[in-house]
Amino acid sequence: MKNKKEERETYRGSRAKHQAEPNSTALLLVVLLRPRPKQCRSEQMGENLGQLKVTVVRGKRLVIRDFKSSDPYVVVKLGSQVAKTKVINSCLNPVWNEELCFSLSEPVGVLNLEVFDKDYFKTDDRMGHAHFSLHPLVSAARLRKVLKVSSGETTLRKVVPDSENCLVGESSIACVDGEVVQVAWLRLCGVESGEIQLKMKLIETPVAGTR
């Protein structure tokens, strides 16, 4: 049998061993609570493709939401970015010619628009909505780089109506003096009639070290 002195030495040795061994639970907590490095804006948003300028040109055959007419304005959305045009009073064929600017980055999203009738004493009435894929515009911009087109006017591709857009008819994407431009008529959904004409221009982000 061990005497008391040997028992004390055994106890001390066992205690020292446990103190030396790392506590797995404590280590797990340290890892979980350790602050993570913040992502830079470019990592969160993806590659910056440039600035998208959307000109809401005009509308035609819009629906009546007041007694004999409507007071239409257009709200355009790209992801979390929202912009809207001014209100055109008492007009079913309004001309806005108003330019709205958005930041475009990967992944390329869908441009959404909705037309409203401005009311001052109740909620604004809906006058139809439309969507438009920006993938063809971005791919045309990449093609322009490959072809090294920088002057004059060159048609890069054509887009036809399909499930990814609300096009009324075929739309061309062209390079005009180095800028990629697309003009399109969009049919409004959810209403009896109405079309909106847009002009989209992609201003690409310049590559570092170039002008």
BALO-927202 format. One record per atom (N, C-alpha, C, CB): x, y, z. Coordinates in steps of 0.001 Angstrom, whole numbers, plus 500000, padded with zeros to 6 digits. Glycine has a CB too. Example, Ala and Ser with C-alpha at 12.3 -4.5 7.8 and 13.67 -1.06 7.14 Angstrom:
# BALO-927202
513190494310507800/512300495500507800/513200496700507800/511308495527509046/512850497750507080/513670498940507140/512900500030507870/514084499402505725/
***
This chain:
# BALO-927202
500838498791500000/500000500000500000/500864501247500000/499057500012501218/500343502304499348/501106503548499274/500956504302500583/500639504422498080/502041504918500999/501924505783502167/501382507136501759/503279505939502871/501117507968502741/500498509264502467/501369510156501587/500197509975503767/502686510061501746/503595510880500956/503508510503499494/505028510734501455/503462509206499172/503369508739497795/502034509139497178/503551507219497731/500929509077497993/499616509461497487/499574510938497116/498542509152498522/500222511771497953/500256513203497649/501016513468496357/500894513982498803/502139512778496153/502928512966494937/502153512502493708/504259512211495039/501429511384493832/500610510898492712/499518511909492360/499975509531493058/498870512480493385/497802513469493175/498344514718492483/497148513853494518/499511515182492940/500115516374492340/500472516129490876/501368516792493125/501004514942490603/501377514619489221/500168514573488311/502108513290489166/499088513962488791/497855513886487994/497280515276487762/496808512990488692/497297516124488781/496771517489488657/497581518305487668/496763518185490016/498888518179487713/499765518920486784/499535518479485357/501243518724487154/499267517156485169/499032516633483817/497763517231483224/498932515094483838/496690517304484052/495417517856483569/495536519337483259/494313517632484599/496327520050484067/496526521482483819/497301521717482546/497248522133484986/498197520816482204/499025520983481008/498254520683479746/500245520093481080/497224519762479837/496467519394478649/495479520503478287/495727518061478872/495375520878477008/494451521929476601/493005521474476753/494721522347475158/492168522381477147/490734522122477280/490087522287475914/490076523077478329/489523521207475336/488965521242473976/487782522194473887/488536519840473536/486964522254474933/485795523157474923/486236524607474885/484904522914476157/487255524935475664/487767526310475690/488348526698474336/488836526467476787/489079525757473719/489653526045472408/488564526297471373/490549524892471956/487479525509471423/486376525678470484/485737527045470639/485332524585470683/485567527481471882/484986528799472131/485879529910471602/484740528995473620/487174529759471765/488122530763471274/488020530898469762/489562530396471678/487924529743469065/487835529752467608/486540530406467148/487932528330467057/485419530051467814/484122530575467410/483986532061467686/483025529829468112/484583532527468797/484440533927469188/485500534832468592/484480534042470674/486501534247467965/487567535061467363/486981535924466247/488716534158466810/487216537226466247/486650538086465192/487189537725463823/486945539553465485/486268537620462849/486671537277461486/487083538525460727/485536536556460748/488035538394459799/488425539558458996/487273540025458131/489639539232458118/487069541329458084/485989541887457289/486283541774455800/485753543339457668/485229541449455029/485382541395453581/485392542806453028/484256540559452930/486232543012452036/486230544316451393/484981544436450532/487513544525450546/484630545642450145/483411545904449393/483376545131448088/483276547383449117/484546545002447415/484586544316446126/484277542835446285/485952544497445467/484700542225447449/484420540817447683/482937540613447959/485263540285448849/482297541586448643/480898541454448976/480022541655447752/480522542439450059/480371542571446897/479525542920445773/479925542223444486/479547544393445568/481111541628444439/481576541031443205/482299542062442356/480414540425442431/482706541622441175/483463542499440276/482614543695439831/483952541710439045/483191544878439952/482504546089439512/482600546196437995/483105547351440194/481448546201437329/481423546237435860/481310547651435306/480270545405435345/480944548584436158/480839549961435691/479515550595436083/481008550016434189/479200551684435390/477966552419435672/476938552164434576/478249553932435801/475724551850435002/474631551642434063/473748552882434064/473808550370434427/473639553515432908/472770554684432767/471507554269432019/473503555845432021/470382554409432692/469098554025432118/468285555285431864/468330553043433053/468009555557430602/467158556688430257/465741556175430023/467697557439429000/464819556628430864/463405556315430646/462909557331429620/462555556370432005/462769556871428376/462489557796427275/461026558230427283/462839557147425928/460133557272427102/458710557624427028/457844556390427221/458384558295425680/456562556634427341/455591555562427431/454477555797426435/455032555448428850/453763554733426120/452627554906425212/451509553938425562/453063554704423752/450293554401425303/449072553630425558/448989553126427006/448999552447424599/449370553992427946/449278553612429349/447804553570429781/450082554601430237/447547552809430826/446166552621431264/445659553828432058/446051551352432110/444346554001432047/443696555085432787/443499554653434238/442329555470432135/443933555511435163/443758555216436576/442991556326437304/445111555004437231/442831557471436668/442006558534437218/440704558582436419/442751559914437178/440035559713436441/438735559798435774/438848559587434264/438092561148436059/439769560336433618/439938560203432172/441392559991431757/439395561426431483/442301560043432705/443718559953432364/444494559365433548/444283561352431976/445800559604433583/446668559168434689/447799560172434853/447239557731434433/448444560104436002/449615560945436286/450814560012436502/449371561876437554/451401559494435423/452376558400435563/453794558836435943/452442557643434284/454449557941436670/455895558024436902/456422556596436945/456236558810438239/457732556444436735/458335555113436635/459351554909437757/459011554920435255/459273553755438407/460251553354439417/461105552235438822/459547552890440751/462416552430438822/463352551447438258/464208550884439388/464254552090437143/464364549550439406/465132548881440457/466185547962439866/464205548088441376/467363547989440482/468434547050440149/469011546561441473/469550547720439233/468617545352441870/469019544866443187/468399545735444274/470557544851443319/469243546281445143/468761547154446216/468726548627445808/469634546990447443/469182548915444588/469207550297444113/467850550663443489/470357550500443082/467348551824443868/466043552268443388/466127553725442942/464965552095444487/465501554022441797/465424555393441309/464086555576440605/466613555724440353/463620556799440530/462336557032439875/462341558339439092/461211557045440906/461428558418438140/461307559593437299/460369560618437950/460797559201435899/460275561736437315/459300562742437752/457902562295437323/459640564154437158/456893562976437837/455504562695437497/455092563551436301/454572562960438711/454438562917435326/453862563637434184/452343563666434393/454249562951432795/451805564822434565/450385564947434886/449486564768433661/450120566297435518/448372564067433882/447288563908432896/447799563531431513/446484565188432798/448496562376431443/449072561964430156/449181560442430087/450465562611429947/448709559881428972/448800558442428752/449919558072427781/447481557916428233/450550559089427197/451704558895426306/452828559839426744/451311559152424800/453300559667427964/454262560623428537/455653560528427926/454365560410430022/456365561652427953/457768561710427543/458569562192428748/457974562660426291/459428561327429255/460263561683430402/461663562119429972/460362560506431364/462304561319429136/463706561563428752/464561561827429992/463804562763427770/464412560965430990/465093561160432266/466116560048432486/464074561199433428/467339560438432798/468432559478432980/468592559106434449/469750560054432436/468610557791434722/468807557257436066/470089556440436077/467589556393436518/470876556555437126/472187555895437157/472246554809438242/473298556935437396/472880553695437881/473032552561438787/474461552037438710/472017551439438446/474904551421439801/476189550734439813/475944549276439432/476888550848441215/476716548787438462/476527547423437979/477712546558438379/476339547406436452/477424545409439004/478488544505439441/478032543064439293/478894544795440902/479007542154439375/478700540724439355/478124540304440709/479972539889439017/477173539383440737/476508538780439581/475524539749438927/475779537504440000/475463539694437601/474607540612436850/473141540311437157/474881540502435323/472397541343437519/471011541146437906/470030541470436792/470698541980439101/468781541594437197/467687541915436285/467187543316436605/466532540871436394/466962544093435571/466415545433435734/464893545321435808/466858546375434562/464315545857436868/462865545823437043/462316547247437041/462484545093438358/461158547414436427/460513548725436468/459026548555436719/460754549503435155/458447549574437307/457012549591437531/456505551011437346/456658549052438940/455336551126436731/454723552426436483/453599552631437495/454185552530435017/453537553847438044/452497554192439013/451762555449438578/453101554387440414/450526555553439044/449740556767438880/449794557527440200/448258556446438460/450285558758440165/450445559552441378/449093560011441906/451348560759441112/448840559692443169/447629560147443856/448043560881445127/446673558946444187/447373561957445430/447752562781446574/446918562499447816/447635564231446215/445818561763447675/444947561515448811/444769560029449110/443609562144448566/445482559168448349/445426557727448599/446696557085448032/444137557088447959/446799555781448193/447980555055447696/448048555138446170/447945553568448154/449269555341445649/449450555424444198/449017554123443524/450919555737443856/448299554259442415/447802553086441683/448884552488440795/446583553462440834/448890551178440691/449839550485439817/449354550553438371/450020549009440261/450326550732437455/449995550844436030/450765549836435181/450283552256435535/451282548794435821/452011547771435083/453479547702435451/451882548015433618/454070546550435185/455483546335435505/456161545562434386/455635545583436844/457497545589434364/458278544870433352/459646544531433920/458419545710432052/460295543543433316/461651543174433723/462519542996432488/461646541880434576/463826543097432713/464745543061431578/466098542530432037/464896544467430940/466568541447431413/467866540868431760/468999541732431202/467976539421431222/470011541954432034/471163542764431614/472322541917431095/471643543618432771/472172540601431104/473252539712430628/473653540001429176/472816538249430752/472709540185428255/473113540478426870/473925541768426748/471883540575425984/473563542781427527/474297544051427478/475732543869427966/473583545120428326/475900543120429051/477241542890429607/478083542037428663/477144542211430987/477482540997428077/478228540146427144/478623540926425890/477393538911426755/477761541846425461/478099542685424305/479266543610424630/476878543512423861/479317544098425861/480432544954426283/481749544179426272/480168545529427690/481696542917426660/482903542073426624/483323541786425184/482658540745427378/482334541605424321/482629541386422910/483292542614422295/481349541038422145/482853543791422709/483456545032422210/484948545076422524/482751546257422819/485307544612423727/486721544592424104/487512543636423219/486876544194425575/486917542469422949/487596541470422116/487807542015420695/486776540147422072/486755542661420168/486834543207418811/487600544521418741/485448543409418261/487858545121419908/488577546390420007/487886547490419199/490020546217419527/486553547546419357/485773548588418681/485760549833419555/484315548104418383/486138550964419002/486215552195419798/485658553425419094/487637552457420177/485295553291417819/484780554458417102/483676554029416136/485921555183416337/482885555016415707/481797554724414788/480664553992415484/482301553907413619/479818553327414715/478693552574415265/478707551158414722/477355553263414938/478795550186415626/478863548770415253/477838547970416048/480285548207415489/476997547209415360/476033546349416039/476763545135416604/474894545909415072/476617544904417911/477315543818418579/476458542555418682/477750544259419960/475190542714418943/474282541571419007/472837542048419032/474583540706420245/471920541104418838/470498541414418887/469816540521419917/469847541240417496/468808541078420567/468084540354421607/466628540237421182/468209541069422992/466081539040421319/464684538800420929/463833538607422182/464570537554419992/462530538825422088/461648538624423243/461704537180423747/460204538992422877/461815537008425058/461761535683425678/461353535836427136/463133534949425562/461470534754427904/461018534770429295/461884535646430194/460995533369429837/463104536003429736/464009536807430543/463820538303430333/465428536433430238/462897538663429472/462643540083429259/461191540289428839/463606540661428194/460792541551428832/459430541911428409/459481542701427108/458707542734429510/460419542340426244/460582543061424989/459335542973424112/461783542521424234/459008544098423485/457912544127422511/458371543477421215/457432545584422251/459617543753420823/460195543205419598/461700543099419727/459827544068418388/462364542782418639/463822542630418648/464506543929419040/464321542171417278/465580543804419812/466344544967420274/467818544776419952/466148545191421796/468453545804419419/469872545735419039/470752546382420101/470101546418417678/471915545784420303/472939546368421178/474100546782420292/473405545356422302/474482548042420385/475517548558419500/476600549289420294/474903549493418452/477753549365419683/478837550182420216/478815551504419456/480237549458420085/478556552587420161/478489553909419542/479611554763420117/477093554581419779/480641554997419296/481809555778419726/482384555276421050/481434557251419858/482516553953421145/483148553351422321/482206553032423470/484201554252422817/480933553430423366/479967553155424424/478972552091423980/479229554439424826/478651551168424888/477717550087424577/476307550556424911/478074548782425364/475431550573423896/474104551173424032/473033550191423550/474021552503423235/471922550163424264/470776549349423852/469494550158424033/470710548021424669/468666550167422997/467355550815423057/466295549719422965/467179551883421904/465310549769423861/464313548699423901/462950549233424305/464749547599424866/461924548635423702/460553548870424126/460126547678424974/459595549074422898/459605547950426175/459158546894427074/457642546942427229/459844547021428446/457027545770427137/455580545674427329/455267545542428815/454996544471426541/454329546341429298/453957546301430709/453055545096430987/453249547612431119/453356544390432072/452596543206432464/451577543560433541/453539542097432963/450527542759433610/449525542947434641/448487544005434348/450184543276435888/448525544568433145/447555545592432739/447099545323431307/448169547022432859/446036546039430906/445471545821429572/446378546318428450/444132546503429469/447122547385428703/447983547953427656/449073548796428292/447159548804426657/450040549171427472/451116550039427948/452498549531427589/451021550197429430/453339550446427120/454723550125426778/455627551260427260/454885549897425238/456864550896427595/457858551870428048/459122551708427209/458173551691429571/459657552832426745/460900552792425978/462075553183426882/460817553738424743/463098552333426861/464314552578427633/465526552666426718/464519551475428678/466485553472427136/467797553498426480/468831553222427560/468073554882425751/469583552136427395/470563551732428399/471981551880427868/470314550290428839/472818552430428713/474209552662428317/475118552156429438/474474554184428019/476073551300429085/477009550758430069/478339551492429960/477207549232429867/478694552210431021/479982552902431094/480913552015431908/479844554345431737/481811551320431237/482656550338431911/483720550990432786/483318549440430890/484065550279433868/485110550745434769/486454550659434058/485124549917436082/487222551762433986/488512551702433294/489492550796434008/489105553089433162/490282550087433227/491310549201433778/492431550035434350/491851548229432703/492955549630435507/494044550376436170/495239550523435225/494485549657437484/495751551744435175/496910552007434335/496574552391432916/497780550825434314/495232552480432596/494823552889431256/493986554137431342/494048551773430546/493822554766430230/493007555968430157/491856555726429221/493831557178429700/
***
